[in-house]
């Protein structure tokens, strides 16, 4: 039979649906920002500043 410590660890190690949702939303947000920054960096310089290109990419004004 499992010891008390093993039972407490198993209970604490459960992935609750709310934690999974937060992790997925966080990962998608991070990928979105990385995409915007890399897209703006790789875009040709068309007279707009880098900050403006990143802002447009974050708003999907590609």
C-alpha positions as CSV (number, residue, x, y, z in Angstrom):
1,X,0.0,0.0,0.0
2,X,1.3,3.5,-0.8
3,X,2.7,5.6,2.0
4,X,1.3,9.0,3.0
5,X,4.0,10.9,1.2
6,X,3.3,9.0,-2.1
7,X,-0.4,9.8,-1.8
8,X,0.3,13.5,-1.2
9,X,2.7,13.7,-4.1
10,X,0.2,12.0,-6.5
11,X,-2.5,14.4,-5.4
12,X,-0.2,17.4,-5.9
13,X,1.1,16.2,-9.2
14,X,-2.3,16.0,-11.0
15,X,-2.7,18.3,-14.0
16,X,-6.0,20.0,-13.5
17,X,-7.9,21.2,-16.6
18,X,-7.4,24.9,-15.5
19,X,-3.6,24.5,-15.4
20,X,-3.6,22.8,-18.8
21,X,-5.7,25.7,-20.3
22,X,-3.4,28.3,-18.8
23,X,-0.3,26.5,-20.1
24,X,-1.8,26.2,-23.6
25,X,-2.9,29.8,-23.7
26,X,0.6,30.9,-22.5
27,X,2.3,28.8,-25.1
28,X,0.1,30.2,-27.9
29,X,0.7,33.7,-26.7
30,X,4.4,33.2,-26.6
31,X,4.5,31.8,-30.1
32,X,2.4,34.7,-31.3
33,X,4.9,37.2,-29.9
34,X,7.9,35.3,-31.3
35,X,6.2,35.2,-34.7
36,X,5.5,38.9,-34.7
37,X,9.1,39.8,-33.7
38,X,10.7,37.4,-36.2
39,X,8.3,38.5,-39.0
40,X,9.0,42.2,-38.4
41,X,12.8,41.4,-38.3
42,X,12.7,39.5,-41.6
43,X,10.5,42.0,-43.4
44,X,12.0,44.5,-45.8
45,X,12.5,48.0,-44.6
46,X,9.6,49.9,-46.2
47,X,10.0,53.1,-44.3
48,X,8.2,52.0,-41.2
49,X,10.2,51.6,-37.9
50,X,10.8,48.2,-36.4
51,X,8.4,48.9,-33.5
52,X,5.7,49.7,-36.0
53,X,6.3,46.5,-37.9
54,X,6.1,44.5,-34.7
55,X,2.9,46.2,-33.7
56,X,1.3,45.5,-37.1
57,X,2.4,41.9,-36.9
58,X,0.9,41.5,-33.4
59,X,-2.4,42.8,-34.8
60,X,-2.1,40.5,-37.8
61,X,-2.0,43.5,-40.2
62,X,0.4,41.6,-42.5
